[in-house]
Amino acid sequence: MPKISDIKKEKISEHVLSVLLDKYPEPIFTAHIAQEIARDEEFIKKILDDLKTKELITLINKNPKGLQYSRRARWRLTNKAYSAYSNNLSNNLNNLNNLKDGPINKEDILQE
């Protein structure tokens, strides 16, 4: 099987983060993430471990009753990663609103 390039791994990592962001703060099982992205569970596990070392996600290895999973793992975004994303998103929305409400209108540009 051919080796996956670092650029493609980075894009897959971004996709994993987007899946976790969509479900935040609910933790998601590795198998569910792999199914959403249509990738092998072992490969996704490696990606998740890399994201964990970057402190973007956290591993939850206990069920809601406090019993440790023997073969399963759930994942969620760290609070730090979520706040960084939400701050970035709100800044981008503010910039779009400023462009929309600012002195330059899209219609003015089209008429010129």
N, C-alpha and C positions, 0 to 999 in steps of 0.2 A: 504494500500500500504506500502511495507517495506521501512524503512528509508535508504537513500543512505549514505554510509560511507564517512568519510572525505577524504580518499585516492581517492575514485572515484570522489568526488566533485573536488578535486585538478586536476585530469586528465581531467575532463570536462572543468575546467577553463583554462587549458593549450590549449585545443582544441579551445576554444573560442578565446583565444589570437592568436592562429595560423590563424584562419579565419580573424581576424582583421588585422593581419600582412600581409596576402596575398593581402588585398585590401587597405593597407595604401597608401596615407593619406585619401582616400575616406571614409567617415562615412557610416556605415551600419545600417539598421533598425534591431530592435530586432527580428522581425518575420523572416527576412532573415537569421540571425545567427541561430535561432532555426531550421529553415529548413535545413541549411547546416549540423547541428550536429544531426538532427533527434531527437530533444527533445522538450518538451512542452515549450511554450513561457513564461509561468509564472515561471517555474523553471529556464530558461535561464535568465529571468529578475532578479531573486535573485542572480544568479552567477554574472551577470553584475554589480549589486549593490555592491557586495562584492569586485569585482575587482576595482570598482570606489573608495571605501574606502581605498584600498591599493594604490591608485593613479597610477594605471597602464593604466586605460582608462578614457576617458572623455565623458560626456553626451552632446549631441547636441540636444537641444529641439526646435530649430528654423529651418525653411526651408531656402533655399538659398535666398529667398526674404526678410527674416527677420521676418516673421510671426511665432509666437509660435505655436507648435503642441499642439492640445488638448488631443490626445490619443496616440500619436506615440513618438518614441524616436530613435535617431540615435547615434551610438557609434563609437569611433575611439581610437586607441592607443595614449597615451600621447607622446609628443616628447621625453621625458626622457626615457620612456620604449622602444621606437623605437631605440633611439641611443644606449641604453644598449644592445639591441638585435643585432643591426648591428655591434657594436664593438666586441661583443662576436663571432658573425659569422665570421667576418674578421680575428680575432685571430685564430679561429679554422681552417680556410682555410690556413692561413699562416703556422700553425703547420703542416698541412697535406702536404703542398708544401715543407716544410723543411724536412719532413720525406722522401718524394719522391726524392728530389734532394740531400739528405744528403749522407754520406759515406756508409750507409747500404742500399742495394737494396733488394727488395723483392725476386729477383731471387737468390741472394747470400744466403739468409736465407733458401730458398727451396732446394738449392743444398747441404747444410750442413746436 
